[in-house]
Amino acid sequence: MDASTIGAPRSPWNKDKLVGQKRPFKLKEIWAIRTRLQLSCRTRDLALFNLGIDSKLRACDLVKLRVRDVANGDRPAARAKVIQQKTGRPVQFELTEPTRVAVSGWIHSAHLHPEDFLFPSRVHASPHLGTRQYARIVDGWVEEIGLDSADYGTHSMRRTKASLVYRRTRNLRAVQLLLGHTKLESTVRYLGIEVEDALEIAEQTEA
């Protein structure tokens, strides 16, 4: 080993990389992405986007959904319940009307059956969409509307509706239940609400 390298400081893994929580989408950004997907007739992506926002599921749970998890036969349900892979605990979520329409359109166009994965992979080695594939798809949506994909990711999908609910209600317990967190402290950290609330107060205060 070269003596000059002994004791040399190791470059940190996150050098030149943006780290930290990914931003949730704002309403105008949600509609910008949704409109693009509708106009380009990307049926699968529209269902994936709408369901990702509504369900607030982690990527590992979203990509493994089966048709039967969100639909009765070929009709999407108003509510669904799944067991979270990370915690082993059930979590419930709602499917709004736009999401039900999008999911129904995807089920019919892809000729899916109740036992099928809702988002089959286009890669033969995997039966369903992978989390990395999902992450690349989200990056594509973000870049299409002119945002920096380094600031957003699959966690943006999970955080978006939870953040909107909290901003409208300030009801942490409700958000905790929606996200399936076991501890309220986890919800506080996840939303970063202490920082957000402090910034809002500062913005509304004249020096």
N, C-alpha and C positions, 0 to 999 in steps of 0.2 A: 504494500500500500504506500502511496506517495505520502511522505512525511508532512507535506504541505497541507494535505487534506485532513490530517488528524487534528481534532479539536476545532475544525472549522464549523461555524454555525450552520445549522441545517435550515434551508428555506422553508418557511411555514407552508402548510398545505393550502392555505387560503390566500396566499400572496396573489395580488392582482385580481382576486375574485370577489364578487359581491356576495356577502353572507347575511344571514338574518332572515326574518320572516318575510314571506312573499306578500305583496300587497293584495288586498281584496279588490275586486272590480267595482267601479262605480256604476250607477244605473245607466249612464250614457254609454259606457263601455260595453255593458251587457247588451244593450240594444244595438250597438254598432256591430258586434260580433254576430248576434242573432240575425240581423238583417242581411249581412253578407252571406251567411249560410243559407238563408231562405232564398235569396236571389240567385245563388249559384246551385240551388237544388241539391245540396249535400245533405241528404236525408239522414244518414247515419250520424254525421257530425252534429246536426241540429238536435237530434235525440240525445246524443252524448253530452252536448253542452247544456241543454235544458235540464237533463236529469242530474248532471254533475252539480249544477247550481242548487236545484231543489233538494237533492238528497243530503248534501253536506257530507258525503261519505269520503273516507280516505281513498286514494287511488287504488290500493290493493283490494278494497271491497267493491268499488264501483265497477272495475273491469271484470269481476267474477260474478256479477249479477246474472241470473238466468231469467228467461221470460216469465216464468211462474212467480218469481219474486216480486214483480211489479204489475202483473196482469192476471186477470181471470180469463183464461182462454186466450183470446186475442184482444181483449178489452183492458187497457190499463186501469188500474185501481186508483182511487183518490188518495189512498194511504198505503204504505208498505212498511214491512218490518224485516230487518236482516240482523244476523249475528255478526258482530264486528270481529274481524280476524285478530286484531291487536289485543282486545280486551276479553273476547269471548262473551261479551254482554250484548243483549239486543238493543237496537236503536230503531226508532220509528221516524218516518219522514212523509211529507205530503207531496203529491204530484199535482201541480197546478194545471189548469186547463191547457195552456200552451204546451206544457210538457206532455200531457196525455195525448194530445193531437200529434206531437212530434214522434213520440214513442210508438203510437199506433201506426203511423205512416211508415216507420222503419220496420216494424214487425211484419207488416203486409208486404212491403217492397222486397224484403230479404227472405220472405217465406219462412219465418222462424216458427218453431213449435215450443210448447211450454217447457220442455226439458232442455232446450237449446240455450247456450250462452247468449245473452242479449247483444253483446258486441263481439262476434267471432273475429278471430285474428285473420289477417290476410297472409300471415306467415304460416306455412304448413306445420312447422314444429310446435306451434302453440294453439290450443283449442279456443282461446279467447284473447282479446286484446291485452297486451302486456303493459305494465306500468311505464316502461320506457317509451313504448309506442304512444301511450296516452300523453306522456310528458311532451313528446315531440309534436303531437297534434295541438296541444294547448299552446306551445311556443308558436306554432304556425298561425293560430287564431290571433294571438297577441300582436305578432308582427304585421299581420294584414291590416290592422287598424292603426298602425303607426306607433305602437308602444314598444318599449325595450323588453325583450323576453327575459333579460336578466333580472328584471324587477318582479316578474310574475311566474307562476308555475301551477302545478296541480293543487298545491295548497291554497292558491288563490281561489280556486273553484270551491274548495271546502269552506274557506273563511268568508266568502262573499255574502251569502244570505244571512249567516250568523251575525256578521258585522252590521248588516242592514237592520236586522231585528233588534239588535242591541241599541243602535242609534235611535230607533223609533220608540222603543219601550223602556230602555235602561233596565230591563229585567234580566239580570244575570242568570237567575235560576232557570228561566225559560231557555236561554241560550245553552246553558249547561246540559239540559235534557236533550235539546236538538242535536248537540254534538256528541252526546253519549259519553261525556266526561264523568268520572267518578268523583272528582274533587272540584269544588268551585274555584280553587286557586289555579287549577289547570286552565280553566276557561278564561280567567283574568289574564294569565300569561299568554295564552293562545291568541286572544284578541288584541293584546297590547293596549287595553283600554285605558289604563292609568296614564300612559303617555299621550294617547289620543285626546283624552279628556283635558289633560293639562294644556295641550296645544290649543284646543278649542277655547279654553278659558283665556289663554294668553292673547289669542287672536281677537277676542271680543273686549279686551281691556286696553284702553288708551293710556299711554305713558304720560 
